[in-house]
Amino acid sequence: MGKLLAEDTRRHHRSLILQHLFAEGPASRADLARTTGLTRVTVSDLVGGLIADGLLGELGVPAEAKVGKPPTLVGLLPDAAHIVALDLSSLDEMAGAVVNLAGQVKARTVVSLDGACGQAAVDHAVGLAERLRDAVDGPVLGVGVGTPGVVDGRGVVLDAHNLHWSGVDLTGIIRRRLDLPVYVANDANTAVLAEYTFGGTTAADLLLLRIETGVGAGLVVGGALVQGHSWAAGEIGHVVVDPAGAPCACGRAGCLETILAASQLRRGERSLASVGTLLGEVLSPVVAALNLHEVVLAGPLELLDGELRKALDVTIRQRVMATSATDLVVRMSPLGDDVVLVGAAVLVLSGELGVS
């Protein structure tokens, strides 16, 4: 136990240094000691190890160096390692990418599902991950996956209607095939992590609504991802809004997903403004209960960033108290189609390096 605790302490101290450099940029060893509260000896030892591992590099002296011996800055090297990221949220295809440590997509590929579901869809995902891993020239930090459905803390897909998955240990399957660390989470949760980490937001309380094949929400409250006691936080797409409505993949009728999914919006059976109003009615209690700072939409710009978003914004403001609406921001994600892929990379960054 003594050895284990010592290793855990070192890992924690290492993540403190990486988190500061990840969030704030290059710093001197003395600055790292001040900001982390670690001793200079400890910081020098940890930084030396991280440089030896290739994650950090010495970047020279600051431009505004004063009289005397200037400090040497160290920083995270974005291309020191790469992450294999998968986005399984689309109905007819799976997307994959190689992402660096700065959240930049370096290469991407898409494979058609051709109607595959169940085990065949699992095989598609594993094969895509293998191809991307083999294409990386250098170290691979791990594999991150954003998948539709309810995913537990071990990365088991408990229920994904569209893929016909139930109790699928996707994490274990990919880990055994690729012999790499693997992290799997709900696609909307990965998307909100991408927004929080790389989307340029300063908000600590935000909801990201992911609209594609299905509809799901990711929630960050107080800077922490909300997952719920049964891992189903954010499954707002299966809230019934019209009991007499169309059948849903979950087995019920009239779920929000039957109206708001991208395919339904493209059919044009309802105006985009009316759908935005309906969505505002659904989200207003959530915004009020959690005093959210931002509501972010991720999905097809041509459908969401116009009448729908404006009606959503107006409806929420009409339905919550003035204090809740004053600083509320309703906007599109700047990460576009890459939001789940980048979020999948964040899963690996957090799990392997302790940064987000």
C-alpha positions as CSV (number, residue, x, y, z in Angstrom):
1,M,0.0,0.0,0.0
2,G,2.9,2.4,0.8
3,K,4.3,2.0,-2.7
4,L,0.8,2.4,-4.3
5,L,0.1,5.6,-2.4
6,A,3.5,7.0,-3.3
7,E,2.8,6.3,-7.0
8,D,-0.6,7.9,-6.7
9,T,0.9,11.0,-5.1
10,R,3.4,11.3,-7.9
11,R,0.7,10.9,-10.5
12,H,-1.4,13.6,-8.8
13,H,1.5,16.0,-8.7
14,R,2.3,15.2,-12.3
15,S,-1.2,16.0,-13.3
16,L,-1.1,19.4,-11.4
17,I,1.8,20.4,-13.6
18,L,0.3,19.2,-16.8
19,Q,-3.1,20.8,-16.0
20,H,-1.4,24.2,-15.4
21,L,0.6,24.0,-18.7
22,F,-2.5,22.8,-20.6
23,A,-4.7,25.6,-19.3
24,E,-2.3,28.5,-19.0
25,G,0.5,27.8,-21.5
26,P,4.3,27.6,-21.0
27,A,5.7,28.5,-17.6
28,S,9.0,28.4,-15.8
29,R,9.8,25.8,-13.2
30,A,9.6,28.5,-10.5
31,D,6.2,29.6,-11.7
32,L,5.0,25.9,-11.6
33,A,6.2,25.6,-8.0
34,R,4.3,28.7,-7.0
35,T,1.1,27.9,-8.7
36,T,0.9,24.2,-7.8
37,G,2.2,24.6,-4.2
38,L,4.9,21.9,-4.9
39,T,8.5,22.3,-3.9
40,R,11.0,23.4,-6.5
41,V,12.9,20.1,-6.1
42,T,9.7,18.2,-6.7
43,V,8.8,20.3,-9.8
44,S,12.2,19.9,-11.3
45,D,12.1,16.2,-10.8
46,L,8.6,15.9,-12.4
47,V,9.4,18.2,-15.2
48,G,12.6,16.3,-16.0
49,G,10.6,13.1,-16.2
50,L,7.9,14.7,-18.4
51,I,10.7,16.0,-20.8
52,A,12.2,12.5,-20.8
53,D,8.8,11.1,-21.7
54,G,8.6,13.6,-24.6
55,L,5.4,15.3,-23.3
56,L,7.1,18.6,-22.4
57,G,9.8,20.6,-24.1
58,E,12.1,23.5,-23.1
59,L,10.9,26.5,-25.1
60,G,13.5,29.1,-24.3
61,V,13.3,32.3,-22.2
62,P,10.3,34.7,-22.0
63,A,10.5,37.7,-24.3
64,E,10.2,40.1,-21.4
65,A,13.1,38.5,-19.4
66,K,14.5,40.9,-16.7
67,V,18.0,41.5,-15.6
68,G,19.8,38.4,-14.3
69,K,19.6,34.8,-15.4
70,P,16.3,34.4,-17.2
71,P,14.1,31.4,-16.5
72,T,13.6,28.7,-19.0
73,L,10.0,28.1,-20.0
74,V,8.6,24.6,-20.4
75,G,5.5,23.7,-22.3
76,L,3.3,20.8,-23.4
77,L,4.2,19.6,-26.9
78,P,0.9,19.2,-28.8
79,D,2.3,16.5,-31.1
80,A,4.2,14.5,-28.5
81,A,1.4,11.9,-28.7
82,H,-1.9,11.4,-30.5
83,I,-5.3,10.1,-29.7
84,V,-7.6,7.9,-31.7
85,A,-11.1,9.4,-31.5
86,L,-14.4,7.8,-32.7
87,D,-17.8,9.4,-33.2
88,L,-20.5,6.7,-33.5
89,S,-23.5,9.1,-33.2
90,S,-24.6,9.1,-36.9
91,L,-27.2,6.6,-38.1
92,D,-25.5,5.6,-41.3
93,E,-21.8,6.1,-40.7
94,M,-19.0,6.1,-38.1
95,A,-16.4,8.9,-38.0
96,G,-12.9,8.6,-36.7
97,A,-9.9,11.0,-36.3
98,V,-6.4,11.3,-35.1
99,V,-6.3,14.2,-32.6
100,N,-3.3,15.8,-31.0
101,L,-2.9,16.9,-27.3
102,A,-4.2,20.4,-28.2
103,G,-7.5,19.1,-29.5
104,Q,-6.5,19.6,-33.2
105,V,-7.8,17.1,-35.7
106,K,-4.8,15.9,-37.7
107,A,-6.5,13.3,-39.9
108,R,-10.1,12.0,-40.2
109,T,-12.0,9.2,-41.9
110,V,-15.5,8.0,-42.3
111,V,-16.9,4.5,-42.8
112,S,-20.4,3.6,-44.0
113,L,-22.4,1.4,-41.7
114,D,-24.5,0.0,-44.6
115,G,-27.3,-0.8,-42.1
116,A,-25.0,-2.7,-39.7
117,C,-26.1,-2.9,-36.1
118,G,-25.5,-5.2,-33.1
119,Q,-22.2,-7.2,-33.4
120,A,-21.6,-6.0,-37.0
121,A,-21.6,-2.3,-35.7
122,V,-19.1,-3.3,-33.0
123,D,-16.9,-4.8,-35.6
124,H,-17.1,-1.6,-37.7
125,A,-16.0,0.5,-34.7
126,V,-13.1,-1.8,-33.8
127,G,-11.9,-1.9,-37.3
128,L,-12.0,1.9,-37.6
129,A,-10.0,2.3,-34.4
130,E,-7.4,-0.2,-35.7
131,R,-7.0,1.6,-39.0
132,L,-6.5,4.9,-37.3
133,R,-4.0,3.5,-34.8
134,D,-2.0,2.0,-37.6
135,A,-2.0,5.3,-39.4
136,V,-0.4,7.2,-36.5
137,D,3.4,7.8,-36.8
138,G,4.4,8.0,-33.2
139,P,3.0,7.3,-29.7
140,V,-0.8,6.8,-29.2
141,L,-2.0,8.0,-25.8
142,G,-5.3,6.1,-26.1
143,V,-8.6,5.7,-27.7
144,G,-11.7,7.8,-27.0
145,V,-15.2,7.0,-28.2
146,G,-18.4,9.0,-28.2
147,T,-21.4,6.7,-28.7
148,P,-25.1,7.2,-28.6
149,G,-27.0,5.7,-25.7
150,V,-26.5,5.2,-21.9
151,V,-22.9,4.4,-21.0
152,D,-21.9,3.5,-17.4
153,G,-18.7,4.5,-15.6
154,R,-16.8,1.4,-16.9
155,G,-17.5,2.3,-20.5
156,V,-20.2,-0.3,-21.0
157,V,-22.9,0.7,-23.4
158,L,-26.0,-0.2,-21.4
159,D,-28.5,0.8,-24.0
160,A,-28.1,2.3,-27.5
161,H,-31.4,1.8,-29.4
162,N,-30.2,3.0,-32.8
163,L,-27.3,0.5,-32.8
164,H,-29.2,-2.3,-31.2
165,W,-26.6,-2.5,-28.4
166,S,-27.5,-3.6,-24.8
167,G,-24.8,-4.3,-22.2
168,V,-22.0,-4.0,-24.8
169,D,-18.5,-3.7,-23.1
170,L,-17.2,-1.5,-25.9
171,T,-14.3,-0.4,-23.7
172,G,-13.1,-3.9,-23.0
173,I,-13.5,-5.0,-26.6
174,I,-11.5,-2.2,-28.1
175,R,-8.8,-2.4,-25.4
176,R,-8.3,-6.1,-26.0
177,R,-8.0,-5.6,-29.7
178,L,-5.7,-2.6,-29.7
179,D,-3.9,-3.0,-26.4
180,L,-4.3,0.7,-25.6
181,P,-6.1,2.7,-22.9
182,V,-9.8,3.1,-24.0
183,Y,-12.4,5.5,-22.7
184,V,-16.1,5.4,-23.9
185,A,-18.8,7.8,-23.0
186,N,-22.2,9.1,-24.3
187,D,-21.7,11.3,-27.4
188,A,-23.5,14.3,-25.8
189,N,-21.3,14.0,-22.7
190,T,-18.2,13.9,-24.9
191,A,-19.4,16.9,-26.8
192,V,-20.0,19.1,-23.7
193,L,-16.5,18.1,-22.5
194,A,-15.1,19.3,-25.9
195,E,-17.0,22.5,-25.6
196,Y,-15.8,23.1,-22.0
197,T,-12.2,22.3,-22.8
198,F,-11.6,23.5,-26.3
199,G,-14.7,25.6,-27.2
200,G,-13.4,28.9,-25.8
201,T,-16.1,29.1,-23.2
202,T,-15.6,30.7,-19.7
203,A,-18.8,29.3,-18.4
204,A,-18.7,26.7,-15.6
205,D,-22.4,25.9,-15.9
206,L,-23.6,24.9,-19.4
207,L,-25.8,22.5,-21.3
208,L,-24.8,21.3,-24.8
209,L,-27.7,19.8,-26.9
210,R,-26.4,17.4,-29.5
211,I,-28.8,17.0,-32.4
212,E,-28.0,14.5,-35.1
213,T,-29.5,11.0,-35.5
214,G,-30.9,11.3,-32.0
215,V,-31.1,14.1,-29.4
216,G,-29.1,14.2,-26.2
217,A,-27.8,16.7,-23.8
218,G,-24.5,17.0,-21.9
219,L,-24.3,19.0,-18.7
220,V,-21.4,20.6,-16.9
221,V,-22.3,22.2,-13.6
222,G,-19.7,23.8,-11.4
223,G,-17.1,22.7,-13.8
224,A,-17.9,19.0,-13.4
225,L,-19.7,16.7,-15.8
226,V,-23.1,15.6,-14.6
227,Q,-23.8,11.9,-15.3
228,G,-26.7,11.0,-12.9
229,H,-27.1,8.1,-10.5
230,S,-27.8,5.6,-13.4
231,W,-25.6,7.3,-16.0
232,A,-28.6,8.7,-17.9
233,A,-28.2,12.4,-17.2
234,G,-29.0,14.4,-20.4
235,E,-31.2,11.8,-22.0
236,I,-33.6,14.6,-22.8
237,G,-34.4,13.3,-26.3
238,H,-36.6,10.7,-24.7
239,V,-38.8,13.1,-22.7
240,V,-42.4,12.6,-24.1
241,V,-43.7,15.9,-25.5
242,D,-46.6,14.5,-27.6
243,P,-48.2,11.3,-26.2
244,A,-50.1,10.9,-29.5
245,G,-47.0,11.5,-31.6
246,A,-44.8,9.3,-33.8
247,P,-43.2,6.1,-32.4
248,C,-39.7,6.4,-31.0
249,A,-36.8,4.0,-31.1
250,C,-37.0,3.7,-27.3
251,G,-40.4,2.0,-27.7
252,R,-42.6,4.9,-26.6
253,A,-44.3,7.6,-28.7
254,G,-43.9,11.3,-29.0
255,C,-40.5,11.7,-27.6
256,L,-38.6,15.0,-28.2
257,E,-36.3,13.0,-30.5
258,T,-39.2,12.2,-32.9
259,I,-39.5,16.0,-33.5
260,L,-36.0,17.4,-33.1
261,A,-33.7,14.8,-34.7
262,A,-32.0,16.2,-37.8
263,S,-33.9,13.8,-40.1
264,Q,-37.2,15.1,-38.7
265,L,-36.2,18.7,-39.0
266,R,-35.3,18.1,-42.7
267,R,-38.7,16.7,-43.4
268,G,-40.2,20.1,-42.6
269,E,-43.4,18.8,-41.0
270,R,-43.1,21.6,-38.4
271,S,-41.5,25.0,-38.9
272,L,-38.1,25.4,-37.3
273,A,-39.4,28.3,-35.2
274,S,-42.2,26.1,-33.7
275,V,-39.6,23.4,-32.9
276,G,-37.4,26.0,-31.3
277,T,-40.3,27.2,-29.2
278,L,-41.1,23.6,-28.1
279,L,-37.5,23.0,-27.2
280,G,-37.5,26.2,-25.2
281,E,-40.5,24.9,-23.2
282,V,-38.6,21.7,-22.5
283,L,-35.3,23.3,-21.5
284,S,-36.6,26.3,-19.5
285,P,-37.1,24.2,-16.2
286,V,-33.5,22.9,-16.6
287,V,-32.1,26.3,-17.2
288,A,-34.0,27.7,-14.2
289,A,-33.2,24.8,-11.9
290,L,-29.5,24.8,-12.5
291,N,-29.1,28.5,-13.3
292,L,-27.2,27.7,-16.4
293,H,-24.9,30.3,-18.0
294,E,-24.9,28.8,-21.5
295,V,-27.1,26.6,-23.7
296,V,-25.1,25.4,-26.7
297,L,-26.5,23.7,-29.8
298,A,-24.3,21.2,-31.8
299,G,-25.6,19.8,-35.1
300,P,-26.4,20.9,-38.6
301,L,-25.9,24.7,-38.9
302,E,-28.5,25.1,-41.6
303,L,-31.2,23.7,-39.4
304,L,-30.2,25.0,-36.0
305,D,-28.5,28.4,-36.4
306,G,-31.5,30.5,-37.4
307,E,-35.2,30.5,-36.6
308,L,-34.8,27.5,-34.3
309,R,-32.1,29.0,-32.1
310,K,-33.8,32.4,-32.0
311,A,-37.1,30.9,-30.9
312,L,-35.3,28.8,-28.3
313,D,-33.6,31.8,-26.9
314,V,-36.8,33.9,-26.8
315,T,-38.8,31.1,-25.2
316,I,-36.4,30.4,-22.4
317,R,-36.1,34.1,-21.5
318,Q,-39.9,34.4,-21.4
319,R,-40.2,31.4,-19.1
320,V,-37.5,31.8,-16.5
321,M,-37.1,34.6,-14.0
322,A,-35.1,37.7,-15.0
323,T,-32.1,36.8,-12.9
324,S,-31.7,33.5,-14.7
325,A,-32.1,35.1,-18.1
326,T,-29.8,38.2,-17.6
327,D,-26.5,36.6,-18.5
328,L,-27.8,33.6,-20.4
329,V,-26.2,32.8,-23.7
330,V,-27.8,30.6,-26.3
331,R,-25.4,29.8,-29.1
332,M,-23.9,27.3,-31.6
333,S,-20.8,25.3,-30.8
334,P,-17.8,26.6,-32.7
335,L,-16.4,23.0,-33.0
336,G,-18.9,22.0,-35.7
337,D,-18.9,18.4,-36.9
338,D,-15.8,17.7,-34.8
339,V,-17.4,18.3,-31.5
340,V,-17.8,14.6,-30.5
341,L,-14.4,13.6,-31.9
342,V,-12.6,16.3,-29.9
343,G,-14.7,15.4,-26.9
344,A,-13.6,11.8,-27.3
345,A,-10.0,13.0,-27.2
346,V,-10.7,14.9,-24.0
347,L,-11.8,11.6,-22.4
348,V,-8.3,10.3,-23.0
349,L,-6.5,13.5,-21.9
350,S,-8.4,13.5,-18.7
351,G,-8.0,9.7,-18.0
352,E,-4.3,9.5,-19.0
353,L,-2.9,12.9,-18.2
354,G,-5.3,14.3,-15.7
355,V,-6.0,17.4,-17.7
356,S,-9.3,18.9,-19.1
